[in-house]
Amino acid sequence: MLIKAIVAQLLLLAFVTGWLILSRRRTSIDAVLQFGTAFLLLAGLAAGGVWVYPPLYYAAPVALLWTFLLWRELNRPPGPRTRPVAVLSNLPVAALLPLAGFLIWQGVSGRLAPNGPVVDLASPFSPDAKACVLSGGTSPLLNLHNFPSDDPGDIAQRYALDFVITRADGFRTRNGYTLNPKPQAIEAYSTFGAPVFAPCDGMVAASENMRPDEPIGGSDRSFTAGNFVVLQCGAHHIHLHHFQEGGVAVETGDVVRKGDFLGRIGNSGNTREPHLHFHAETIVDPEDASLDGEPVHMRFDGRFLARGSCL
């Protein structure tokens, strides 16, 4: 899913750039219509797109190129451009403008502070780690866990966040793999092996430590959480999934304090590349952490997070 989103986003930007270069315009109004649509689409991608390959700041060269093309067009002397050709050149606007509006709406609405119960948590990562949300927010576009379902397990994870560790320059892979959008070596990902710490004071309500790490692109759909820790913090169960095989440092029944070491991120369970899945839910039975409760929004260090937010 992630690699498909990355490819689709890059192809869309390439298509729009080619369209702006090759389209024919009769008047400056045509130019403003086409370039206005393009820039709205870029704003929508910035708000709702996936920017781990390349990072978001790579949108700046695209904006500069489009600005140059607009300047060139507005300063180009009128040419023999027929109305049918100009109309044909404007046809992509009919598809791109609604798409831009949808992306902006989903991207902006998904970042608004949500209504409903909230649990306040500390960052589960070390202070020097740049942990960013790959999937999260209150709109379905930003948060792949936020979809209609009658399954209690799906409902409990509706406000989940998926974190990846990125380098300072925004790439999620280690040095030497920058140009590869999906390395097959699990060690290529900065997230793999990253330490995780308790985000709250509580007790380990459940844990698993012996599930194997999946190969990149693989997925264990029979045991989706993989190696996990469930913390009972007050009235909530806090779920952390996809630890390394043998990487969980606590056991069921342990009492933990905020900041205690829990383990290291792996690629176990239903995951196609290393990341930390995180969700909170109400407690149905303190003695049985496997029962799915109602989803609860999370706030980390006082902040609501959505796709692209970093700790």
C-alpha positions in Angstrom: 0.0 0.0 0.0 2.8 2.5 0.9 4.9 1.9 -2.2 1.8 2.2 -4.3 0.9 5.5 -2.7 4.5 6.8 -3.2 4.5 5.7 -6.9 1.0 7.2 -7.5 2.1 10.5 -6.0 5.3 10.7 -8.0 3.5 9.8 -11.2 0.8 12.4 -10.6 3.4 15.2 -10.1 5.2 14.0 -13.3 1.9 14.1 -15.2 1.0 17.6 -14.0 4.4 18.9 -14.9 4.2 17.4 -18.4 0.7 18.8 -18.8 1.9 22.3 -17.8 4.8 22.1 -20.3 2.9 20.7 -23.3 -0.6 22.3 -23.0 -1.6 25.1 -25.3 -3.4 28.2 -24.1 -5.2 31.0 -26.0 -5.3 33.5 -23.2 -3.8 34.3 -19.8 -7.0 33.0 -18.3 -6.2 29.6 -19.6 -2.8 29.8 -17.9 -4.2 30.9 -14.6 -6.8 28.1 -14.7 -4.3 25.4 -15.4 -1.5 26.6 -13.1 -4.0 27.5 -10.3 -5.3 23.9 -10.5 -1.8 22.6 -10.3 -0.8 24.6 -7.3 -4.1 23.6 -5.5 -3.2 20.0 -6.2 0.3 20.5 -4.8 -1.3 22.0 -1.7 -3.6 19.0 -1.4 -0.7 16.6 -1.7 1.2 18.5 0.9 -1.8 18.2 3.3 -2.9 14.7 2.5 0.0 12.9 0.6 2.6 10.5 1.7 6.0 12.2 2.1 8.6 9.7 3.2 10.0 9.1 -0.3 10.8 11.9 -1.0 10.2 14.0 2.1 7.8 16.9 2.0 10.5 19.6 1.3 11.0 18.0 -2.1 7.7 19.7 -3.1 9.6 23.0 -3.1 11.5 22.3 -6.3 8.3 21.3 -8.0 6.6 24.5 -6.9 9.6 26.5 -8.2 9.5 24.7 -11.5 5.8 25.3 -11.9 6.3 29.0 -10.9 9.0 29.3 -13.7 6.6 27.7 -16.2 3.9 30.1 -15.2 6.2 33.1 -15.5 7.3 32.0 -18.9 3.8 31.5 -20.1 2.5 34.9 -19.0 5.5 36.5 -20.7 5.2 34.5 -23.9 3.9 36.5 -26.9 0.5 35.3 -28.2 0.7 32.6 -30.8 -1.7 30.9 -33.2 -3.5 28.7 -30.7 -6.9 27.5 -31.8 -9.9 27.3 -29.4 -10.3 23.4 -29.8 -6.6 22.9 -28.8 -6.9 25.2 -25.8 -10.1 23.6 -24.7 -8.5 20.2 -25.0 -5.6 21.4 -22.9 -8.0 22.5 -20.2 -9.7 19.1 -19.9 -7.4 17.7 -17.1 -8.7 20.6 -14.9 -12.0 18.7 -14.7 -10.3 15.8 -12.9 -7.5 17.5 -11.1 -9.5 20.3 -9.5 -11.9 18.0 -7.6 -9.0 15.8 -6.6 -7.2 18.8 -5.2 -10.3 19.8 -3.3 -10.7 16.3 -1.8 -7.0 16.2 -0.7 -7.2 19.6 0.9 -10.5 18.7 2.7 -9.2 15.4 4.0 -5.8 16.7 4.8 -7.1 19.7 6.8 -10.1 18.1 8.5 -8.0 15.1 9.5 -5.6 17.3 11.5 -8.2 19.2 13.6 -8.4 18.4 17.3 -10.9 15.6 17.6 -14.0 15.5 19.8 -14.4 12.8 22.5 -12.4 11.2 25.2 -8.6 11.7 25.1 -5.7 10.0 26.9 -2.6 12.0 27.4 0.7 10.2 26.8 4.4 10.9 26.7 6.5 10.2 23.6 7.5 6.6 23.5 10.7 7.4 21.6 14.1 8.6 22.7 14.6 12.4 22.5 17.1 12.2 19.7 14.8 10.1 17.5 12.8 11.8 14.8 9.6 9.7 15.0 6.9 10.6 12.4 3.4 9.5 11.8 2.9 7.5 8.6 -0.8 6.8 9.2 -2.9 8.7 11.6 -5.5 11.5 12.0 -9.3 11.7 12.0 -9.9 11.4 8.3 -9.8 8.2 6.3 -7.2 9.5 3.8 -4.7 10.3 6.6 -5.4 7.3 8.8 -5.8 3.9 7.1 -7.2 2.5 10.4 -10.2 4.9 10.2 -12.7 3.0 8.1 -16.2 1.8 8.5 -16.3 -1.7 10.1 -18.5 -3.8 12.4 -15.5 -5.8 13.6 -14.7 -4.8 17.3 -11.0 -5.2 16.6 -11.2 -2.7 13.7 -13.3 -0.3 15.8 -10.9 -0.4 18.7 -8.0 0.7 16.4 -9.9 3.4 14.6 -7.7 6.2 16.1 -4.4 4.3 15.8 -1.1 5.8 14.8 1.7 4.1 12.9 5.1 5.6 13.6 8.3 5.4 11.6 11.8 6.7 12.5 13.3 9.0 9.9 16.7 10.6 9.4 17.2 14.3 9.9 16.6 14.8 6.2 13.2 13.1 6.3 14.0 9.7 4.7 12.9 6.6 6.6 15.9 4.5 5.4 19.5 4.5 6.6 22.4 6.1 4.8 23.2 4.2 1.6 19.6 3.4 0.8 18.4 7.0 0.1 17.5 6.4 -3.6 15.6 3.1 -2.9 12.0 3.6 -2.0 11.5 0.1 -0.7 14.8 -1.7 0.3 14.4 -5.5 0.9 17.0 -5.5 3.7 15.2 -5.1 7.0 18.2 -3.4 8.5 17.9 -0.6 5.9 15.1 1.0 7.8 15.9 3.4 10.6 12.8 2.2 12.5 14.1 -1.4 12.8 15.7 -1.8 16.3 14.6 1.7 17.5 14.0 1.6 21.3 10.5 2.1 22.7 9.7 3.5 26.1 6.6 3.5 28.3 4.3 6.4 27.5 2.6 6.3 30.9 2.7 4.8 34.4 0.9 1.4 34.5 1.1 -2.3 34.4 1.8 -4.7 31.5 -1.6 -6.2 30.9 -0.4 -8.5 28.1 2.7 -9.2 26.0 4.2 -11.4 23.3 7.8 -11.8 22.5 8.5 -14.8 20.2 6.8 -14.0 16.9 9.2 -13.9 13.9 10.0 -10.7 12.1 8.5 -10.8 8.6 10.5 -10.1 5.5 9.9 -6.7 3.8 6.6 -6.9 2.0 5.5 -9.9 3.9 2.7 -10.0 6.5 1.4 -12.3 9.2 -2.4 -11.9 9.0 -3.0 -14.8 11.4 -1.3 -12.9 14.3 -1.7 -9.3 13.3 -0.1 -7.6 16.3 3.1 -9.7 16.1 5.2 -9.1 19.2 3.3 -6.6 21.4 2.9 -4.9 24.7 -0.4 -3.8 26.2 -0.2 -1.4 29.1 -3.0 -0.8 31.5 -2.7 2.9 32.3 -5.7 4.2 34.4 -8.9 3.4 32.5 -7.2 2.6 29.2 -5.3 -0.1 27.5 -2.4 1.2 25.4 -1.4 -1.1 22.6 2.0 -1.1 21.0 2.6 -3.6 18.2 5.3 -5.1 15.9 8.3 -5.4 18.2 11.3 -7.4 17.2 11.4 -11.1 17.8 12.8 -11.4 21.3 12.9 -7.6 21.5 10.2 -7.1 24.2 11.9 -6.2 27.5 8.9 -6.5 29.8 6.5 -9.3 30.8 2.9 -9.5 31.7 2.3 -8.3 35.2 5.4 -6.0 35.3 4.8 -2.5 36.7 6.3 0.2 34.5 6.9 3.9 34.9 6.8 6.5 32.2 10.1 6.3 30.3 10.9 2.7 31.2 12.4 0.7 28.3 9.8 -1.6 26.7 11.7 -3.1 23.8 12.7 -2.5 20.2 10.7 -2.0 17.0 10.7 -4.9 14.6 8.6 -6.2 11.7 6.5 -8.9 13.3 2.8 -9.4 12.6 0.7 -7.7 9.9 3.3 -5.2 8.7 5.1 -4.8 5.4 7.9 -2.7 6.8 9.2 -1.8 10.3 6.9 0.6 12.2 5.3 1.0 15.6 1.5 0.6 15.7 0.0 2.5 18.6 -3.6 2.7 19.8 -5.6 3.3 23.0 -9.0 1.8 24.0 -11.3 1.7 27.0 -10.8 -1.3 29.3 -13.6 -3.9 29.0 -12.1 -6.4 31.6 -8.9 -5.6 33.5 -8.2 -9.3 33.6 -8.5 -9.8 29.9 -6.6 -7.4 27.6 -7.7 -9.3 24.5 -11.2 -7.9 24.7 -11.6 -4.9 22.4 -12.8 -1.7 23.9 -14.0 1.6 22.5 -11.3 3.6 20.6 -9.8 6.6 22.4 -8.0 9.6 20.9 -4.4 10.1 22.0 -2.4 13.2 22.7 1.4 13.0 22.9 3.1 15.7 25.0 0.0 17.8 24.6 -0.3 17.4 20.8 -2.7 15.6 18.6 -0.8 13.9 15.8 -1.7 13.1 12.2 0.2 11.9 9.1 3.4 13.8 8.8 3.5 15.0 12.5 6.8 14.2 14.1 7.9 13.9 17.8 
